[in-house]
């Protein structure tokens, strides 16, 4: 019975080539789009999940209009963390990572970054975070 089913299916596909091509192409495009959307949603939901306080950690973005085009960046003013801690009671702590593109030292962060994010340290001790020793 299964053999007859495949025979009939192949005959129909061969007899109606244009109709079959449209259906197969539509199915392939739909499946590829669904897979891409699933990958995108998975990536968005897993963003920065390695932080210890993920449920209480938020990313502050800057939105600016450049020539009619809205630009959004995951960064803020250098004074924003102190302003948030001082004027908003809901904010427990605030910190910002700084990418040092000039000297290529990697990522440098505010003193409170370890308290907020709790990332694992490659070198040093959590008590010594914020102590600057001989940076060029």
N, CA, C and O atoms as a printed pandas DataFrame, in Angstrom:
     atom_number atom_name residue_name chain_id  residue_number  x_coord  y_coord  z_coord
0              1         N          UNK        A               1    0.821   -1.189    0.000
1              2        CA          UNK        A               1    0.000    0.000    0.000
2              3         C          UNK        A               1    0.872    1.263    0.000
3              4         O          UNK        A               1    0.591    2.215   -0.728
4              5         N          UNK        A               2    1.925    1.264    0.817
5              6        CA          UNK        A               2    2.813    2.422    0.861
6              7         C          UNK        A               2    3.521    2.611   -0.481
7              8         O          UNK        A               2    3.775    3.735   -0.914
8              9         N          UNK        A               3    3.830    1.490   -1.124
9             10        CA          UNK        A               3    4.480    1.557   -2.427
10            11         C          UNK        A               3    3.550    2.204   -3.459
11            12         O          UNK        A               3    3.993    3.024   -4.264
12            13         N          UNK        A               4    2.283    1.844   -3.438
13            14        CA          UNK        A               4    1.310    2.442   -4.355
14            15         C          UNK        A               4    1.132    3.938   -4.072
15            16         O          UNK        A               4    0.982    4.731   -5.002
16            17         N          UNK        A               5    1.147    4.320   -2.805
17            18        CA          UNK        A               5    1.004    5.728   -2.444
18            19         C          UNK        A               5    2.140    6.552   -3.054
19            20         O          UNK        A               5    1.899    7.613   -3.629
20            21         N          UNK        A               6    3.387    6.059   -2.927
21            22        CA          UNK        A               6    4.524    6.776   -3.502
22            23         C          UNK        A               6    4.464    6.804   -5.024
23            24         O          UNK        A               6    4.849    7.804   -5.630
24            25         N          UNK        A               7    3.998    5.742   -5.649
25            26        CA          UNK        A               7    3.857    5.709   -7.102
26            27         C          UNK        A               7    2.894    6.789   -7.584
27            28         O          UNK        A               7    3.190    7.532   -8.521
28            29         N          UNK        A               8    1.748    6.863   -6.935
29            30        CA          UNK        A               8    0.732    7.850   -7.312
30            31         C          UNK        A               8    1.248    9.266   -7.074
31            32         O          UNK        A               8    1.017   10.162   -7.885
32            33         N          UNK        A               9    1.945    9.461   -5.962
33            34        CA          UNK        A               9    2.492   10.785   -5.652
34            35         C          UNK        A               9    3.502   11.209   -6.710
35            36         O          UNK        A               9    3.448   12.341   -7.189
36            37         N          UNK        A              10    4.415   10.331   -7.081
37            38        CA          UNK        A              10    5.415   10.663   -8.092
38            39         C          UNK        A              10    4.781   10.899   -9.454
39            40         O          UNK        A              10    5.220   11.787  -10.185
40            41         N          UNK        A              11    3.762   10.129   -9.814
41            42        CA          UNK        A              11    3.067   10.349  -11.087
42            43         C          UNK        A              11    2.403   11.725  -11.109
43            44         O          UNK        A              11    2.467   12.440  -12.108
44            45         N          UNK        A              12    1.769   12.081  -10.004
45            46        CA          UNK        A              12    1.087   13.374   -9.931
46            47         C          UNK        A              12    2.095   14.518   -9.997
47            48         O          UNK        A              12    1.871   15.512  -10.687
48            49         N          UNK        A              13    3.200   14.371   -9.279
49            50        CA          UNK        A              13    4.238   15.398   -9.328
50            51         C          UNK        A              13    4.811   15.534  -10.736
51            52         O          UNK        A              13    5.077   16.645  -11.195
52            53         N          UNK        A              14    5.000   14.417  -11.414
53            54        CA          UNK        A              14    5.587   14.439  -12.744
54            55         C          UNK        A              14    4.604   14.996  -13.780
55            56         O          UNK        A              14    5.008   15.688  -14.714
56            57         N          UNK        A              15    3.327   14.695  -13.610
57            58        CA          UNK        A              15    2.310   15.129  -14.558
58            59         C          UNK        A              15    2.049   16.634  -14.444
59            60         O          UNK        A              15    1.849   17.303  -15.457
60            61         N          UNK        A              16    2.049   17.166  -13.226
61            62        CA          UNK        A              16    1.759   18.582  -12.999
62            63         C          UNK        A              16    3.032   19.266  -12.471
63            64         O          UNK        A              16    3.114   19.604  -11.290
64            65         N          UNK        A              17    4.002   19.463  -13.337
65            66        CA          UNK        A              17    5.313   19.966  -12.917
66            67         C          UNK        A              17    5.247   21.397  -12.387
67            68         O          UNK        A              17    5.859   21.699  -11.362
68            69         N          UNK        A              18    4.528   22.269  -13.056
69            70        CA          UNK        A              18    4.465   23.660  -12.611
70            71         C          UNK        A              18    3.764   23.789  -11.258
71            72         O          UNK        A              18    4.240   24.496  -10.370
72            73         N          UNK        A              19    2.644   23.108  -11.110
73            74        CA          UNK        A              19    1.911   23.137   -9.839
74            75         C          UNK        A              19    2.757   22.535   -8.706
75            76         O          UNK        A              19    2.760   23.063   -7.594
76            77         N          UNK        A              20    3.459   21.457   -8.976
77            78        CA          UNK        A              20    4.303   20.805   -7.972
78            79         C          UNK        A              20    5.480   21.696   -7.584
79            80         O          UNK        A              20    5.831   21.792   -6.408
80            81         N          UNK        A              21    6.085   22.345   -8.572
81            82        CA          UNK        A              21    7.219   23.222   -8.290
82            83         C          UNK        A              21    6.798   24.386   -7.398
83            84         O          UNK        A              21    7.512   24.744   -6.461
84            85         N          UNK        A              22    5.642   24.976   -7.689
85            86        CA          UNK        A              22    5.149   26.088   -6.860
86            87         C          UNK        A              22    4.893   25.619   -5.433
87            88         O          UNK        A              22    5.269   26.310   -4.487
88            89         N          UNK        A              23    4.271   24.476   -5.259
89            90        CA          UNK        A              23    3.981   23.954   -3.924
90            91         C          UNK        A              23    5.252   23.611   -3.148
91            92         O          UNK        A              23    5.372   23.948   -1.970
92            93         N          UNK        A              24    6.190   22.949   -3.799
93            94        CA          UNK        A              24    7.430   22.564   -3.114
94            95         C          UNK        A              24    8.253   23.799   -2.769
95            96         O          UNK        A              24    8.825   23.873   -1.682
96            97         N          UNK        A              25    8.321   24.771   -3.678
97            98        CA          UNK        A              25    9.045   26.003   -3.411
98            99         C          UNK        A              25    8.410   26.774   -2.250
99           100         O          UNK        A              25    9.118   27.282   -1.380
100          101         N          UNK        A              26    7.093   26.857   -2.237
101          102        CA          UNK        A              26    6.400   27.534   -1.136
102          103         C          UNK        A              26    6.634   26.843    0.201
103          104         O          UNK        A              26    6.838   27.501    1.221
104          105         N          UNK        A              27    6.603   25.525    0.191
105          106        CA          UNK        A              27    6.862   24.767    1.419
106          107         C          UNK        A              27    8.290   24.994    1.908
107          108         O          UNK        A              27    8.510   25.178    3.105
108          109         N          UNK        A              28    9.252   24.984    1.004
109          110        CA          UNK        A              28   10.657   25.194    1.385
110          111         C          UNK        A              28   10.874   26.598    1.941
111          112         O          UNK        A              28   11.555   26.763    2.953
112          113         N          UNK        A              29   10.306   27.603    1.294
113          114        CA          UNK        A              29   10.456   28.978    1.785
114          115         C          UNK        A              29    9.787   29.138    3.147
115          116         O          UNK        A              29   10.352   29.770    4.039
116          117         N          UNK        A              30    8.609   28.583    3.317
117          118        CA          UNK        A              30    7.906   28.663    4.605
118          119         C          UNK        A              30    8.670   27.986    5.724
119          120         O          UNK        A              30    8.751   28.522    6.829
120          121         N          UNK        A              31    9.234   26.812    5.454
121          122        CA          UNK        A              31    9.999   26.109    6.477
122          123         C          UNK        A              31   11.281   26.862    6.820
123          124         O          UNK        A              31   11.660   26.932    7.989
124          125         N          UNK        A              32   11.955   27.427    5.816
125          126        CA          UNK        A              32   13.175   28.192    6.078
126          127         C          UNK        A              32   12.859   29.442    6.895
127          128         O          UNK        A              32   13.604   29.782    7.814
128          129         N          UNK        A              33   11.767   30.128    6.573
129          130        CA          UNK        A              33   11.383   31.327    7.324
130          131         C          UNK        A              33   11.038   30.978    8.767
131          132         O          UNK        A              33   11.416   31.703    9.687
132          133         N          UNK        A              34   10.327   29.880    8.968
133          134        CA          UNK        A              34    9.973   29.463   10.327
134          135         C          UNK        A              34   11.225   29.114   11.134
135          136         O          UNK        A              34   11.312   29.446   12.316
136          137         N          UNK        A              35   12.185   28.453   10.507
137          138        CA          UNK        A              35   13.423   28.116   11.213
138          139         C          UNK        A              35   14.215   29.372   11.562
139          140         O          UNK        A              35   14.754   29.464   12.665
140          141         N          UNK        A              36   14.298   30.341   10.654
141          142        CA          UNK        A              36   15.017   31.585   10.934
142          143         C          UNK        A              36   14.345   32.384   12.045
143          144         O          UNK        A              36   15.027   32.939   12.906
144          145         N          UNK        A              37   13.027   32.445   12.033
145          146        CA          UNK        A              37   12.303   33.139   13.103
146          147         C          UNK        A              37   12.530   32.438   14.429
147          148         O          UNK        A              37   12.718   33.103   15.448
148          149         N          UNK        A              38   12.518   31.122   14.443
149          150        CA          UNK        A              38   12.779   30.370   15.673
150          151         C          UNK        A              38   14.175   30.615   16.210
151          152         O          UNK        A              38   14.353   30.766   17.419
152          153         N          UNK        A              39   15.176   30.658   15.327
153          154        CA          UNK        A              39   16.540   30.947   15.756
154          155         C          UNK        A              39   16.658   32.361   16.306
155          156         O          UNK        A              39   17.352   32.581   17.299
156          157         N          UNK        A              40   15.992   33.319   15.680
157          158        CA          UNK        A              40   16.040   34.705   16.147
158          159         C          UNK        A              40   15.401   34.842   17.527
159          160         O          UNK        A              40   15.953   35.504   18.405
160          161         N          UNK        A              41   14.236   34.216   17.720
161          162        CA          UNK        A              41   13.563   34.273   19.021
162          163         C          UNK        A              41   14.422   33.610   20.097
163          164         O          UNK        A              41   14.535   34.128   21.208
164          165         N          UNK        A              42   15.015   32.488   19.777
165          166        CA          UNK        A              42   15.893   31.805   20.736
166          167         C          UNK        A              42   17.084   32.686   21.117
167          168         O          UNK        A              42   17.466   32.737   22.286
168          169         N          UNK        A              43   17.664   33.368   20.152
169          170        CA          UNK        A              43   18.789   34.256   20.431
170          171         C          UNK        A              43   18.354   35.437   21.296
171          172         O          UNK        A              43   19.069   35.812   22.225
172          173         N          UNK        A              44   17.214   36.020   21.012
173          174        CA          UNK        A              44   16.738   37.169   21.788
174          175         C          UNK        A              44   16.419   36.765   23.235
175          176         O          UNK        A              44   16.676   37.540   24.157
176          177         N          UNK        A              45   15.874   35.584   23.442
177          178        CA          UNK        A              45   15.529   35.147   24.790
178          179         C          UNK        A              45   16.742   34.707   25.600
179          180         O          UNK        A              45   16.682   34.662   26.829
180          181         N          UNK        A              46   17.835   34.385   24.929
181          182        CA          UNK        A              46   19.023   33.929   25.653
182          183         C          UNK        A              46   20.052   35.028   25.833
183          184         O          UNK        A              46   21.168   34.741   26.266
184          185         N          UNK        A              47   19.730   36.261   25.522
185          186        CA          UNK        A              47   20.689   37.371   25.599
186          187         C          UNK        A              47   21.127   37.612   27.039
187          188         O          UNK        A              47   20.292   37.868   27.906
188          189         N          UNK        A              48   22.407   37.533   27.293
189          190        CA          UNK        A              48   23.020   37.790   28.598
190          191         C          UNK        A              48   22.420   36.958   29.733
191          192         O          UNK        A              48   22.224   37.477   30.832
192          193         N          UNK        A              49   22.132   35.706   29.496
193          194        CA          UNK        A              49   21.572   34.844   30.534
194          195         C          UNK        A              49   22.627   34.291   31.477
195          196         O          UNK        A              49   22.285   33.595   32.433
196          197         N          UNK        A              50   23.895   34.581   31.235
197          198        CA          UNK        A              50   24.949   34.075   32.113
198          199         C          UNK        A              50   25.136   34.960   33.339
199          200         O          UNK        A              50   25.876   34.595   34.252
200          201         N          UNK        A              51   24.474   36.125   33.377
201          202        CA          UNK        A              51   24.535   36.960   34.578
202          203         C          UNK        A              51   23.844   36.260   35.743
203          204         O          UNK        A              51   22.905   35.490   35.543
204          205         N          UNK        A              52   24.316   36.534   36.967
205          206        CA          UNK        A              52   23.718   35.884   38.124
206          207         C          UNK        A              52   22.346   36.462   38.448
207          208         O          UNK        A              52   21.469   35.726   38.902
208          209         N          UNK        A              53   22.135   37.744   38.232
209          210        CA          UNK        A              53   20.848   38.392   38.521
210          211         C          UNK        A              53   20.141   38.773   37.228
211          212         O          UNK        A              53   19.782   39.935   37.039
212          213         N          UNK        A              54   19.940   37.820   36.347
213          214        CA          UNK        A              54   19.355   38.094   35.044
214          215         C          UNK        A              54   17.967   38.707   35.145
215          216         O          UNK        A              54   17.622   39.586   34.356
216          217         N          UNK        A              55   17.174   38.259   36.098
217          218        CA          UNK        A              55   15.802   38.767   36.211
218          219         C          UNK        A              55   15.754   40.210   36.693
219          220         O          UNK        A              55   14.719   40.862   36.559
220          221         N          UNK        A              56   16.844   40.723   37.250
221          222        CA          UNK        A              56   16.872   42.102   37.745
222          223         C          UNK        A              56   17.888   42.964   36.998
223          224         O          UNK        A              56   18.196   44.070   37.444
224          225         N          UNK        A              57   18.406   42.489   35.888
225          226        CA          UNK        A              57   19.396   43.225   35.119
226          227         C          UNK        A              57   18.753   43.758   33.845
227          228         O          UNK        A              57   18.084   43.016   33.126
228          229         N          UNK        A              58   18.954   45.031   33.568
229          230        CA          UNK        A              58   18.377   45.679   32.394
230          231         C          UNK        A              58   19.476   46.357   31.591
231          232         O          UNK        A              58   20.492   46.782   32.140
232          233         N          UNK        A              59   19.260   46.449   30.302
233          234        CA          UNK        A              59   20.191   47.096   29.394
234          235         C          UNK        A              59   19.607   48.436   28.978
235          236         O          UNK        A              59   18.479   48.499   28.488
236          237         N          UNK        A              60   20.356   49.492   29.166
237          238        CA          UNK        A              60   19.922   50.831   28.819
238          239         C          UNK        A              60   20.484   51.184   27.450
239          240         O          UNK        A              60   21.695   51.121   27.238
240          241         N          UNK        A              61   19.607   51.557   26.517
241          242        CA          UNK        A              61   20.020   51.875   25.152
242          243         C          UNK        A              61   19.828   53.360   24.867
243          244         O          UNK        A              61   18.993   54.017   25.490
244          245         N          UNK        A              62   20.590   53.874   23.942
245          246        CA          UNK        A              62   20.482   55.246   23.483
246          247         C          UNK        A              62   19.838   55.246   22.103
247          248         O          UNK        A              62   20.248   54.505   21.209
248          249         N          UNK        A              63   18.815   56.099   21.945
249          250        CA          UNK        A              63   18.146   56.240   20.652
250          251         C          UNK        A              63   18.415   57.647   20.135
251          252         O          UNK        A              63   18.183   58.628   20.842
252          253         N          UNK        A              64   18.902   57.746   18.909
253          254        CA          UNK        A              64   19.197   59.040   18.307
254          255         C          UNK        A              64   18.726   59.057   16.866
255          256         O          UNK        A              64   18.714   58.034   16.182
256          257         N          UNK        A              65   18.338   60.242   16.422
257          258        CA          UNK        A              65   17.864   60.428   15.058
258          259         C          UNK        A              65   18.976   61.073   14.235
259          260         O          UNK        A              65   19.358   62.215   14.489
260          261         N          UNK        A              66   19.491   60.347   13.256
261          262        CA          UNK        A              66   20.533   60.859   12.373
262          263         C          UNK        A              66   19.977   60.965   10.956
263          264         O          UNK        A              66   19.840   59.962   10.255
264          265         N          UNK        A              67   19.668   62.162   10.553
265          266        CA          UNK        A              67   19.203   62.385    9.180
266          267         C          UNK        A              67   17.960   61.606    8.824
267          268         O          UNK        A              67   17.863   61.076    7.717
268          269         N          UNK        A              68   17.011   61.522    9.729
269          270        CA          UNK        A              68   15.771   60.803    9.461
270          271         C          UNK        A              68   15.824   59.316    9.735
271          272         O          UNK        A              68   14.823   58.620    9.566
272          273         N          UNK        A              69   16.970   58.819   10.154
273          274        CA          UNK        A              69   17.131   57.400   10.447
274          275         C          UNK        A              69   17.330   57.217   11.949
275          276         O          UNK        A              69   18.215   57.836   12.541
276          277         N          UNK        A              70   16.521   56.380   12.555
277          278        CA          UNK        A              70   16.619   56.131   13.994
278          279         C          UNK        A              70   17.729   55.118   14.261
279          280         O          UNK        A              70   17.713   54.011   13.722
280          281         N          UNK        A              71   18.684   55.503   15.090
281          282        CA          UNK        A              71   19.799   54.643   15.457
282          283         C          UNK        A              71   19.677   54.268   16.934
283          284         O          UNK        A              71   19.398   55.129   17.768
284          285         N          UNK        A              72   19.881   52.993   17.264
285          286        CA          UNK        A              72   19.784   52.517   18.640
286          287         C          UNK        A              72   21.082   51.796   18.987
287          288         O          UNK        A              72   21.526   50.905   18.262
288          289         N          UNK        A              73   21.693   52.201   20.125
289          290        CA          UNK        A              73   22.936   51.584   20.569
290          291         C          UNK        A              73   22.802   51.135   22.019
291          292         O          UNK        A              73   22.154   51.817   22.813
292          293         N          UNK        A              74   23.399   50.006   22.381
293          294        CA          UNK        A              74   23.353   49.562   23.780
294          295         C          UNK        A              74   24.418   50.261   24.623
295          296         O          UNK        A              74   25.317   49.608   25.154
296          297         N          UNK        A              75   24.321   51.568   24.745
297          298        CA          UNK        A              75   25.249   52.334   25.582
298          299         C          UNK        A              75   24.547   53.591   26.072
299          300         O          UNK        A              75   23.480   53.953   25.577
300          301         N          UNK        A              76   25.148   54.244   27.036
301          302        CA          UNK        A              76   24.545   55.455   27.595
302          303         C          UNK        A              76   25.642   56.412   28.038
303          304         O          UNK        A              76   26.830   56.116   27.902
304          305         N          UNK        A              77   25.241   57.544   28.562
305          306        CA          UNK        A              77   26.175   58.557   29.022
306          307         C          UNK        A              77   26.977   58.038   30.213
307          308         O          UNK        A              77   26.519   57.162   30.947
308          309         N          UNK        A              78   28.166   58.583   30.394
309          310        CA          UNK        A              78   29.009   58.147   31.498
310          311         C          UNK        A              78   28.448   58.567   32.857
311          312         O          UNK        A              78   28.823   57.991   33.879
312          313         N          UNK        A              79   27.564   59.553   32.886
313          314        CA          UNK        A              79   26.974   60.023   34.137
314          315         C          UNK        A              79   25.668   59.310   34.489
315          316         O          UNK        A              79   25.102   59.545   35.556
316          317         N          UNK        A              80   25.192   58.449   33.604
317          318        CA          UNK        A              80   23.875   57.846   33.793
318          319         C          UNK        A              80   23.804   56.918   35.000
319          320         O          UNK        A              80   22.792   56.922   35.701
320          321         N          UNK        A              81   24.833   56.128   35.270
321          322        CA          UNK        A              81   24.751   55.182   36.391
322          323         C          UNK        A              81   24.635   55.909   37.728
323          324         O          UNK        A              81   23.845   55.509   38.583
324          325         N          UNK        A              82   25.411   56.966   37.914
325          326        CA          UNK        A              82   25.317   57.738   39.165
326          327         C          UNK        A              82   23.951   58.421   39.280
327          328         O          UNK        A              82   23.378   58.492   40.367
328          329         N          UNK        A              83   23.437   58.917   38.165
329          330        CA          UNK        A              83   22.128   59.587   38.158
330          331         C          UNK        A              83   21.011   58.596   38.500
331          332         O          UNK        A              83   20.110   58.930   39.269
332          333         N          UNK        A              84   21.058   57.399   37.946
333          334        CA          UNK        A              84   20.036   56.394   38.232
334          335         C          UNK        A              84   20.057   55.977   39.693
335          336         O          UNK        A              84   19.004   55.882   40.323
336          337         N          UNK        A              85   21.244   55.726   40.242
337          338        CA          UNK        A              85   21.348   55.310   41.648
338          339         C          UNK        A              85   20.886   56.412   42.599
339          340         O          UNK        A              85   20.289   56.126   43.637
340          341         N          UNK        A              86   21.156   57.650   42.255
341          342        CA          UNK        A              86   20.848   58.760   43.160
342          343         C          UNK        A              86   19.377   59.158   43.126
343          344         O          UNK        A              86   18.807   59.456   44.175
344          345         N          UNK        A              87   18.747   59.170   41.956
345          346        CA          UNK        A              87   17.401   59.733   41.814
346          347         C          UNK        A              87   16.268   58.726   41.692
347          348         O          UNK        A              87   15.104   59.124   41.739
348          349         N          UNK        A              88   16.555   57.458   41.538
349          350        CA          UNK        A              88   15.511   56.451   41.373
350          351         C          UNK        A              88   15.664   55.381   42.455
351          352         O          UNK        A              88   16.663   54.662   42.498
352          353         N          UNK        A              89   14.662   55.289   43.322
353          354        CA          UNK        A              89   14.737   54.347   44.443
354          355         C          UNK        A              89   14.665   52.895   43.975
355          356         O          UNK        A              89   15.164   52.005   44.664
356          357         N          UNK        A              90   14.052   52.638   42.814
357          358        CA          UNK        A              90   13.916   51.264   42.313
358          359         C          UNK        A              90   15.259   50.683   41.876
359          360         O          UNK        A              90   15.427   49.464   41.852
360          361         N          UNK        A              91   16.201   51.533   41.537
361          362        CA          UNK        A              91   17.498   51.076   41.038
362          363         C          UNK        A              91   18.380   50.711   42.222
363          364         O          UNK        A              91   18.767   51.574   43.010
364          365         N          UNK        A              92   18.693   49.432   42.342
365          366        CA          UNK        A              92   19.546   48.968   43.440
366          367         C          UNK        A              92   21.000   49.347   43.201
367          368         O          UNK        A              92   21.680   49.818   44.112
368          369         N          UNK        A              93   21.474   49.144   41.986
369          370        CA          UNK        A              93   22.843   49.467   41.632
370          371         C          UNK        A              93   22.902   49.656   40.124
371          372         O          UNK        A              93   22.037   49.153   39.408
372          373         N          UNK        A              94   23.892   50.361   39.636
373          374        CA          UNK        A              94   24.036   50.606   38.205
374          375         C          UNK        A              94   25.511   50.627   37.849
375          376         O          UNK        A              94   26.346   51.108   38.615
376          377         N          UNK        A              95   25.811   50.105   36.693
377          378        CA          UNK        A              95   27.185   50.083   36.204
378          379         C          UNK        A              95   27.155   50.014   34.693
379          380         O          UNK        A              95   26.131   49.693   34.091
380          381         N          UNK        A              96   28.278   50.315   34.094
381          382        CA          UNK        A              96   28.347   50.257   32.640
382          383         C          UNK        A              96   29.686   49.676   32.196
383          384         O          UNK        A              96   30.731   50.042   32.733
384          385         N          UNK        A              97   29.656   48.780   31.226
385          386        CA          UNK        A              97   30.907   48.288   30.663
386          387         C          UNK        A              97   31.425   49.282   29.631
387          388         O          UNK        A              97   30.637   49.910   28.924
388          389         N          UNK        A              98   32.721   49.427   29.543
389          390        CA          UNK        A              98   33.355   50.329   28.584
390          391         C          UNK        A              98   34.283   49.519   27.696
391          392         O          UNK        A              98   35.178   48.837   28.194
392          393         N          UNK        A              99   34.083   49.586   26.407
393          394        CA          UNK        A              99   34.961   48.871   25.489
394          395         C          UNK        A              99   36.088   49.824   25.107
395          396         O          UNK        A              99   35.851   50.896   24.550
396          397         N          UNK        A             100   37.311   49.418   25.414
397          398        CA          UNK        A             100   38.487   50.246   25.141
398          399         C          UNK        A             100   39.017   49.901   23.758
399          400         O          UNK        A             100   39.854   49.012   23.603
400          401         N          UNK        A             101   38.514   50.626   22.747
401          402        CA          UNK        A             101   38.904   50.332   21.372
402          403         C          UNK        A             101   40.236   50.974   20.994
403          404         O          UNK        A             101   40.869   50.555   20.025
404          405         N          UNK        A             102   40.666   51.976   21.741
405          406        CA          UNK        A             102   41.897   52.673   21.394
406          407         C          UNK        A             102   43.125   51.853   21.793
407          408         O          UNK        A             102   44.023   51.636   20.980
408          409         N          UNK        A             103   43.159   51.399   23.052
409          410        CA          UNK        A             103   44.325   50.662   23.544
410          411         C          UNK        A             103   44.151   49.152   23.445
411          412         O          UNK        A             103   45.090   48.403   23.714
412          413         N          UNK        A             104   42.971   48.703   23.066
413          414        CA          UNK        A             104   42.661   47.280   22.914
414          415         C          UNK        A             104   42.952   46.483   24.180
415          416         O          UNK        A             104   43.527   45.396   24.122
416          417         N          UNK        A             105   42.550   47.029   25.317
417          418        CA          UNK        A             105   42.730   46.327   26.585
418          419         C          UNK        A             105   41.587   45.358   26.858
419          420         O          UNK        A             105   41.660   44.560   27.792
420          421         N          UNK        A             106   40.552   45.421   26.064
421          422        CA          UNK        A             106   39.402   44.559   26.297
422          423         C          UNK        A             106   38.245   45.363   26.834
423          424         O          UNK        A             106   38.035   46.504   26.422
424          425         N          UNK        A             107   37.496   44.788   27.741
425          426        CA          UNK        A             107   36.344   45.458   28.325
426          427         C          UNK        A             107   36.698   45.915   29.727
427          428         O          UNK        A             107   37.097   45.116   30.575
428          429         N          UNK        A             108   36.549   47.211   29.960
429          430        CA          UNK        A             108   36.784   47.801   31.263
430          431         C          UNK        A             108   35.422   48.195   31.804
431          432         O          UNK        A             108   34.588   48.694   31.049
432          433         N          UNK        A             109   35.174   47.987   33.083
433          434        CA          UNK        A             109   33.847   48.253   33.634
434          435         C          UNK        A             109   33.941   49.159   34.854
435          436         O          UNK        A             109   35.001   49.319   35.458
436          437         N          UNK        A             110   32.788   49.751   35.198
437          438        CA          UNK        A             110   32.692   50.548   36.414
438          439         C          UNK        A             110   32.909   49.641   37.626
439          440         O          UNK        A             110   32.882   48.415   37.518
440          441         N          UNK        A             111   33.127   50.276   38.784
441          442        CA          UNK        A             111   33.353   49.530   40.019
442          443         C          UNK        A             111   32.137   48.666   40.359
443          444         O          UNK        A             111   32.302   47.542   40.832
444          445         N          UNK        A             112   30.937   49.161   40.132
445          446        CA          UNK        A             112   29.724   48.429   40.485
446          447         C          UNK        A             112   29.338   47.332   39.520
447          448         O          UNK        A             112   28.351   46.635   39.753
448          449         N          UNK        A             113   30.084   47.156   38.446
449          450        CA          UNK        A             113   29.702   46.146   37.448
450          451         C          UNK        A             113   29.716   44.738   38.013
451          452         O          UNK        A             113   28.865   43.922   37.660
452          453         N          UNK        A             114   30.670   44.440   38.887
453          454        CA          UNK        A             114   30.729   43.100   39.480
454          455         C          UNK        A             114   29.517   42.848   40.376
455          456         O          UNK        A             114   29.013   41.726   40.439
456          457         N          UNK        A             115   29.054   43.878   41.063
457          458        CA          UNK        A             115   27.888   43.738   41.936
458          459         C          UNK        A             115   26.628   43.533   41.105
459          460         O          UNK        A             115   25.788   42.703   41.452
460          461         N          UNK        A             116   26.489   44.276   40.019
461          462        CA          UNK        A             116   25.288   44.206   39.180
462          463         C          UNK        A             116   25.259   42.920   38.373
463          464         O          UNK        A             116   24.282   42.173   38.428
464          465         N          UNK        A             117   26.321   42.656   37.627
465          466        CA          UNK        A             117   26.310   41.543   36.689
466          467         C          UNK        A             117   26.844   40.258   37.277
467          468         O          UNK        A             117   26.359   39.176   36.945
468          469         N          UNK        A             118   27.826   40.355   38.136
469          470        CA          UNK        A             118   28.421   39.166   38.727
470          471         C          UNK        A             118   29.096   38.264   37.728
471          472         O          UNK        A             118   28.977   37.044   37.837
472          473         N          UNK        A             119   29.824   38.828   36.727
473          474        CA          UNK        A             119   30.482   37.943   35.772
474          475         C          UNK        A             119   31.673   37.245   36.405
475          476         O          UNK        A             119   32.269   37.772   37.344
476          477         N          UNK        A             120   32.024   36.083   35.914
477          478        CA          UNK        A             120   33.211   35.414   36.449
478          479         C          UNK        A             120   34.467   36.192   36.083
479          480         O          UNK        A             120   34.588   36.695   34.966
480          481         N          UNK        A             121   35.386   36.289   37.008
481          482        CA          UNK        A             121   36.628   37.018   36.784
482          483         C          UNK        A             121   37.711   36.077   36.286
483          484         O          UNK        A             121   37.892   34.987   36.828
484          485         N          UNK        A             122   38.434   36.500   35.249
485          486        CA          UNK        A             122   39.559   35.714   34.754
486          487         C          UNK        A             122   40.759   35.862   35.672
487          488         O          UNK        A             122   41.475   34.898   35.943
488          489         N          UNK        A             123   40.970   37.080   36.145
489          490        CA          UNK        A             123   42.101   37.364   37.020
490          491         C          UNK        A             123   41.625   38.196   38.196
491          492         O          UNK        A             123   40.650   38.938   38.073
492          493         N          UNK        A             124   42.284   38.085   39.312
493          494        CA          UNK        A             124   41.973   38.932   40.457
494          495         C          UNK        A             124   40.942   38.336   41.393
495          496         O          UNK        A             124   40.511   37.194   41.236
496          497         N          UNK        A             125   40.560   39.136   42.366
497          498        CA          UNK        A             125   39.609   38.740   43.390
498          499         C          UNK        A             125   38.466   39.743   43.384
499          500         O          UNK        A             125   38.713   40.924   43.138
500          501         N          UNK        A             126   37.215   39.330   43.646
501          502        CA          UNK        A             126   36.091   40.269   43.618
502          503         C          UNK        A             126   36.254   41.478   44.539
503          504         O          UNK        A             126   35.700   42.540   44.256
504          505         N          UNK        A             127   36.995   41.339   45.622
505          506        CA          UNK        A             127   37.193   42.460   46.549
506          507         C          UNK        A             127   38.070   43.528   45.882
507          508         O          UNK        A             127   37.915   44.717   46.162
508          509         N          UNK        A             128   38.979   43.115   45.010
509          510        CA          UNK        A             128   39.921   44.040   44.389
510          511         C          UNK        A             128   39.367   44.709   43.139
511          512         O          UNK        A             128   40.074   45.493   42.506
512          513         N          UNK        A             129   38.122   44.421   42.763
513          514        CA          UNK        A             129   37.552   45.024   41.565
514          515         C          UNK        A             129   37.435   46.527   41.795
515          516         O          UNK        A             129   36.919   46.970   42.821
516          517         N          UNK        A             130   37.914   47.296   40.842
517          518        CA          UNK        A             130   37.884   48.743   40.958
518          519         C          UNK        A             130   39.192   49.344   41.378
519          520         O          UNK        A             130   39.351   50.564   41.332
520          521         N          UNK        A             131   40.151   48.511   41.794
521          522        CA          UNK        A             131   41.465   49.015   42.171
522          523         C          UNK        A             131   42.324   49.043   40.917
523          524         O          UNK        A             131   42.589   48.000   40.319
524          525         N          UNK        A             132   42.754   50.218   40.523
525          526        CA          UNK        A             132   43.544   50.366   39.308
526          527         C          UNK        A             132   45.017   50.295   39.668
527          528         O          UNK        A             132   45.505   51.024   40.532
528          529         N          UNK        A             133   45.716   49.388   38.977
529          530        CA          UNK        A             133   47.145   49.221   39.235
530          531         C          UNK        A             133   47.922   49.327   37.941
531          532         O          UNK        A             133   47.906   48.403   37.128
532          533         N          UNK        A             134   48.590   50.424   37.743
533          534        CA          UNK        A             134   49.538   50.582   36.647
534          535         C          UNK        A             134   49.002   50.378   35.257
535          536         O          UNK        A             134   49.682   49.770   34.430
536          537         N          UNK        A             135   47.801   50.863   34.958
537          538        CA          UNK        A             135   47.325   50.793   33.580
538          539         C          UNK        A             135   48.062   51.833   32.756
539          540         O          UNK        A             135   48.323   52.925   33.261
540          541         N          UNK        A             136   48.403   51.545   31.522
541          542        CA          UNK        A             136   49.119   52.506   30.663
542          543         C          UNK        A             136   48.241   53.691   30.300
543          544         O          UNK        A             136   48.683   54.590   29.586
